[in-house]
Structures are given as C-alpha cells and as structure tokens.
Amino acid sequence: MTSTLTPVRSKRSALTKGQLPKYAPYAVLAGALILGAAVLALIGFNPFGWGLVSAILFAVGLVSWSAAVEGSRKAKDKLATCLVVGSFLVALLPLVSVIWTVLVNGIPGLLDPGFLTTSMNGVTGAFDNKAVESGGPVMGGIYHALLGTVQITLLATVISVPVGLLTAIYLVEYGHDGRLAKAITFFVDVMTGIPSIVAGLFAAAFFFAVVGPGTKTGAVAAVALSVLMIPVVVRSSEEMLKIVPNELREAAYALGVRKWRTILKVVIPTAISGIASGVTLAIARVIGETAPILVTAGFATSINSNVFGGWMASLPTFIYTQILNPTSPSNPGPSSQRAWGAALVLIILVMVLNLVARLIARIFAPKKGR
C-alpha cells in the first residue's frame, strides 16, 4: 500500500514543484494590509493611503515571492497582472467615490416630500430658516428643473439625431473620400472639441440676429446643445456604419434593391445597436451642461412647459444656483441638500437613458436565424 502511494505523491510534488501555493495571494494580501496599517499608523492613518500602501506592498511581496520560487518569467507575468488590476481599480475608484458621495448626500434630499413634484416658486429663505430651526422637511423641489431638462434635451435630440445620422450616411455611403466628405470630417472633428460656452454663445448670437436681443428660451438652449451633440452622433454613427459588412450591401444590390432602400432596410438596422449607443453618449454629453443653458435659457423658479417661450430652468442650472446663491445665505444647508438631490436625479436620468438605448438596440437589432 505504501509503495503504491509513494509514486503518486512524488508525481504530485513534481507537478507542483516550483509553483506558489494557492493561498499565496491571500497570504500576501493579509500581510500587506497589516503592514500598511502599521505604516499609516506612524504617519497618520487614512483609508486612501492605507489602500495605496497596501497595494504597493502586495505587488512587491507577490512578485518577489514568485521570483524566488517560480523564476523571473512567472514573476514578470504576476507583475503585469498586478499593474493591470491596479490600473483597473484606480480607474474604478473615482466612479465609485462619485456614486457613493452623491448617494449619501442626495438621498436625504430625494426623500423630502414634494421634492419631485413641486418647484421653487414662492420658496424664500424664511422657509429654509424655519426648516433648519424646527428640523422639519425642506420646502421646494426640482419639478420645474426636471421638466426643463427633459424638454430641452428631447428637442436637442430631435434636432441632432437626424442631422448627425444623415451626415454619417453621406460620409460612408456617398462621400467616398471626396473633397466635401473630407471637409465635413475635418469640421466635425473641430466641433467635437469646442468648449460648451462657445456653443451657447453661437446659439444666443444666432437668435439675437434672427429674433431679437435678449431671446432666452428652451429652444435656444436646445440649439446650443445640438451643436455639441451633432459631432458625437456623426462620429459614432459613421464608425458603426463602416463596420457593416459590404457583403450585405452587395446581396441587396444583387436582388435589385435600390441604394436608399438598402441603407434604410439593411445597413441602418444592422448598425442600430451602435447608433443607439452613440446617441445615448451624445445625450449624456450634454444633459449635464450648465454654461450654454445659462446663456441661452436663463434660470427660472417656476414651471414653464413652453420650450419656445420664456426662461426655463434645468437640473444643471438648478444645482449651480443652489450652490452659488443659496435660498437662505445664513442657512445654506437646505439649498445644498436640494443640489445633491438634483445631482442624484441627474445621474439616475443618465442611467435610465442607457437602459432605454440598450432596449431599443435589442428591439431593432437584426433577428438571428436558426
């Protein structure tokens, strides 16, 4: 019996020889956390510094152990793995931090009665002072700003998507790297990097010349946002249309289908998933813009459902004014609470838009065969 087990044990030891044990990463991580806490205790403990020092100690410890046991080749592999995972965590940290901060500060504002169903019309500093002194609910809400954001963004999308999609179709299907196509591509690239305030000034100056001075409406703001959206829609749609296989176009042409119908029935449905994602990115690009809306739509405390007349509030301008000019300068807490609540609603809007875009892409994507 002993002679039978001996070769098996020797075979297993031969297979595992020169390899780190499976518990090695966990042991190094535990030691790095303990040693990092000890180092930070000497110079002043804080969670961020603890995580950073522990990560460095973990990478050094694991790579050194691997070099001693497995050799330089495996050690280099583990070093690359540590760098990749570390880069991912560094990129993820700001996102998690932002979401956590907005949730912690925004949920109390979101739970206030009437926060989503009332406006700031008639709300003065006396209400905020009373809320602070009595500990009662904070009066005033974001209904007018939420309505303005939805209307302005929707109108900007209606303007931008057809223009951007048709431009992308021309560049891919008809331009054929001609002079006009190259000029359009150049100006689209230039427009992609223009500051948002420039788009707001352009829209304000355009309506100043056409309608008259002092024209501030939601429609003007929508035009300003469309200037920012169109380049994003063009570039994303162009890239999606380019990856549609030419075989699909040629098959449609071979059946006698006209070019415009091939584009409408074959090319666009094939690329609709990427196009929807590009439109969502364009909306996310402009839904949080503050400067162009301040220039073109101003700020209002009451509800305005007419996007073509009168000043109109939006969530970004609401957040800006609540922080910069609190309703009660002596008690800025309620205004800060409203601002954080509006920021949370803005993030939720972007998440909902992403979900809607994925749903649209799934509905209109080409059906798979058996």
Stockholm file with secondary structure:
# STOCKHOLM 1.0

chainA/1-370         MTSTLTPVRSKRSALTKGQLPKYAPYAVLAGALILGAAVLALIGFNPFGWGLVSAILFAVGLVSWSAAVEGSRKAKDKLATCLVVGSFLVALLPLVSVIWTVLVNGIPGLLDPGFLTTSMNGVTGAFDNKAVESGGPVMGGIYHALLGTVQITLLATVISVPVGLLTAIYLVEYGHDGRLAKAITFFVDVMTGIPSIVAGLFAAAFFFAVVGPGTKTGAVAAVALSVLMIPVVVRSSEEMLKIVPNELREAAYALGVRKWRTILKVVIPTAISGIASGVTLAIARVIGETAPILVTAGFATSINSNVFGGWMASLPTFIYTQILNPTSPSNPGPSSQRAWGAALVLIILVMVLNLVARLIARIFAPKKGR
#=GR chainA/1-370 SS CHHHHHHHHHHHHHHHTTSCCTTHHHHHHHHHHHHHHHHHHHHCCCHHHHHHHHHHHHHHHHHHHHHHHTCHHHHHHHHHHHHHHHHHHHHHHHHHHHHHHHHHHHHHHHTSTTTTTCCSTTCCHHHHHHHHHHCCCCCCCSHHHHHHHHHHHHHHHHHHHHHHHHHHHIIIIIITTCHHHHHHHHHHHHHHTSCHHHHHHHHHHHHHHHTCTTCCCHHHHHHHHHHHHHHHHHHHHHHHHHTSCHHHHHHHHHTTCCHHHHIIIIIHHHHHHHHHHHHHHHHHHHTTCCHHHHHHTCCCSSCCCCTTSSCCCCHHHHHHHHHHSCSSTTCCHHHHHHHHHHHHHHHHHHHHHHHHHHHHHHHHSCCCCC
#=GC SS_cons         CHHHHHHHHHHHHHHHTTSCCTTHHHHHHHHHHHHHHHHHHHHCCCHHHHHHHHHHHHHHHHHHHHHHHTCHHHHHHHHHHHHHHHHHHHHHHHHHHHHHHHHHHHHHHHTSTTTTTCCSTTCCHHHHHHHHHHCCCCCCCSHHHHHHHHHHHHHHHHHHHHHHHHHHHIIIIIITTCHHHHHHHHHHHHHHTSCHHHHHHHHHHHHHHHTCTTCCCHHHHHHHHHHHHHHHHHHHHHHHHHTSCHHHHHHHHHTTCCHHHHIIIIIHHHHHHHHHHHHHHHHHHHTTCCHHHHHHTCCCSSCCCCTTSSCCCCHHHHHHHHHHSCSSTTCCHHHHHHHHHHHHHHHHHHHHHHHHHHHHHHHHSCCCCC
//
